Structure formats: structure tokens, C-alpha cells
Amino acid sequence: MIVERPPYSYRDDPAVPDFADARPIAFIDGACMLCATGARLIARLDHSETIRICPIQTPLGHAILAHYGMDPEDPATWLFLEDGIASSSFDGMIRVGRASAAGAISSGRWDFCRAVSATGFISASRETAIVSSAARTSARLRTRPCANA
């Protein structure tokens, strides 16, 4: 889902530290197995090294999540920030795929995913439930503590 805020609104938020935002950034739990797997996948697919990854446990990660009204204690919380626009859940995954080199090569897959998302085939509430369920399952199965569980 696209998080409803004007682009680059965090620049006017005194609680958010200044940071370089010229490239996309994925804010991901640094201790969760599912999130770490996602971060490794981004790193593997992003051959041009366009996407940066910031753990949500950092001061910047906490401040960005708070700015967008997201709960850093929720295992399903993650955020993708590109061109000043924040997204999460399936929309965030689609945007990560399109921003990575692999997404550029196989953009047809990401276009299909975006079309499914846009048609409402999977409702926003169902989408959130699917992502939350996967995150909570990962938190239960992890071998080391997850900061968000």
C-alpha cells in the first residue's frame, strides 16, 4: 500500500534526521529472519546497487516509521521509500522489484503484480493480513530474537 503523505514530507519533520534520499531505501527489521532474507534478496537482485537498506532499529529507521505512523513493534512493519514516496506491503514489494535491476529486466512480472494489486483482486485489508501472517509466522520460527516481535 502507498502510505498517504506528500512526497518528501519527512524533510519537514524535525524528528527525522537529515539523510541522503536520492536513491531508494528499504527500511527493514535487522533482526527478523524474514526481513533479513528480504534484504539479502534485494542485495542479490539489485545489480546496480541502487537500493539502500536501513534497519528499523536505527534512529533514522525509527524516525521514518514514526513519521509515517507505522509501529516498529509490529513484525509486519517495513517501508520502501523512493522519490519521496513511501510504500509498504505488496505495493512496496512491487516497487522494490521495479527499482532493482531484476525488476527492470523482467518488468512484465512486476506490471502483472501491480495490475493485480490495482484491480483490487486482493483487497488492502487482505494484503495486510497476508503480510502480517507471514511476518508473525517468521517471528515464531526464527532462531534468534526479532526486535519487532
N, C-alpha and C positions, 0 to 999 in steps of 0.2 A: 504494500500500500504506500502511496505517496503521502508523506507527512505534510499536512496543511500549514505551511508557513511561507512567507515571501522568500524568494531566493536570497541567499546570503544574510538572512535575518540575524544569524548568530554574530555577525560582525558588530552589531549594535548592542549586543548583550554584554554588560560589564563582567558578568560571571564567567564568560567564555574567554579563555586566554587566546591571544593572537596566535595564529598558526598559518602555515603556507597552505592555501586551498586551491592552487592552480591545477592540481591533479586530484582525481577521485580518491576517497578514503573510505575504507570499511572499518567501522567501529565494532569490534568483536570481543567476546569474553576470552581472555587469555588463558583461563584455566579449564574451561569446559572442553571435553573431548570432541563433541560435535562441532563446536566453534573452531577448535584447533584444526580439525580435518578440513573445514571450510576454508580456513586461512591458507592451509597448505595447498588446497586445490586452486585457490586464486593465484598463489605464487607460481604454481606449476603451469597454469594456463595463460598467465599474463606474461607472455614472452617479451613484450616491450617494457615491462616493469612500470606500467602506467599507474596501477592501483597501489596505494599505500595502505597498510594495516595498522590500526591503533587499538591497543587493548582498552576495554572499557574501564579497567581498573586504574588507569592513569588519570591525573587531574583533568586533562583535556577530554578524555572519554566520558568521565562523569559529567563534566560541564555541558558537553554537547547533548548527551542523553537528557539531562535536566532541561536544557533549553527546548528540546522537542517534546517534553512531557512524558518521557519514557522512564520506566522503572528499571534501574540497573540490577535490582534483586530478582527480577523475573528471568528465568532461564531462557525464555524465547526472545529476549531483547537483543537486538543488533540493528545497526543502521548503516546505510550506504549513502555517502554524500558526494554528489557530482554536480558541478556547475552551480553550486549553492543550493541545490535541491536535495532534500533528504527523502529516502525511501527505505522501506523495511519489508519483511515478509517476502512473498513471491515477486512483487514488483522490484524489490531490492535485488533479489537473485537474478532476475532478468536483466536489470541494469548492469550488474556486475558482469554477467556473461557478455553483454554487448560491449562493455568497456574493455574487456580483456581481448587479447589477440585472438584467442579461440573464438570469441563471440563475433569478431569481425570476419573470420574465415567462414564460420558456419552460421551466419546471421539468420538464415532461414529458420533454424530451430528456435532462436530467440524471438523472431517475429511470430512464430506459431504460439509460443508461450504467452507473448504479450496479447495476441488475439484472443486466446482462451481467457486470460485474465480480464481483458476489456469487455468481453461479451457477457461477463457475469456468470459464466458456466460454473465457476467456483466463486461463491459469494465471499465478500470480505470477511465475514464472521467465520465462515468455513475455512478460509485460507488461514486466518489467525489460529483457529483451533488445530489445524493440521501442523502448523509450525510449532505451536506451543506443545502439542503432544510429542512431537519428535524431540524437542529440546528437553522436556521433562523425562522422557524415556532415556535419553542420553545421560541426563544427570543421575538417574538411578543406576545406570550401568557403568558409569565411569569408574576408573581405577584410582583416581586421585580427586580430592575435593574440588568442586566447581564453586567459584566465587559467587555465582548467582543462584545457587540452589539453597 
